[in-house]
């Protein structure tokens, strides 16, 4: 069996950076809390908890010992007011927001200062979009998945860093036709890491007889890879770990298997899948 791995595989730059810093903190001897998920991957969360990092999910119930602890801020960023609240209540904050995401927040903020109304192509409920809204003027931004009428003298369209490039282009051109404005500006803010993986998904899906996409079920970029691959190859599965692949009880022999991962998939998950394939989908 031939196995083809995508060239960009495992953690992306922002996730690697956040993970390494979190691991370093876990060895510091300090009490460390994680607010929510560092990234959208259960294996990463389990790994950090095993290293002694604690977690809490809501600002309504802070840990009792927060005043003596360090708090890590996730790679997707958090609203400014949440960060300020954490700063007041914890001994120290370590902000691990990906610099690429931070740049998008800064860009949107600067454009608002220049009088633009921000239209962000993204998922309202995604942590990055919640972070975006909370770091700029909430009254002058709208997060949309579908083209929707907006009226403003100046409109600036940006996108969540993990959205599909072609869908963003279609969305933007529909917005240009639909909206009322004097000036409209389109800025592609999709992260290069996700774009490369997206292009490879198509090529690998065409080449392979069976495609495995490894990554968290809540990971936006992993789901996008799955959708692209599925379009070109019906035999595509999305798993978050080798156990899920085992449960599928695949008996068919494949000569060409392609593997892609989301940007928050640890190498360990990838290695376990490869080992299982090498044994011929056995054990
Ligand atoms: S996908 Fe890009 S923007 Fe998102 S964490 Fe990775 S490097 Fe940062």
Boltz pocket constraint, residues with backbone or C-beta under 6 A from the ligand:
constraints:
  - pocket:
      binder: B
      contacts: [[A, 12], [A, 13], [A, 14], [A, 15], [A, 75], [A, 98], [A, 99], [A, 100], [A, 101], [A, 161], [A, 162], [A, 191], [A, 192], [A, 193], [A, 194], [A, 263]]
      max_distance: 6.0
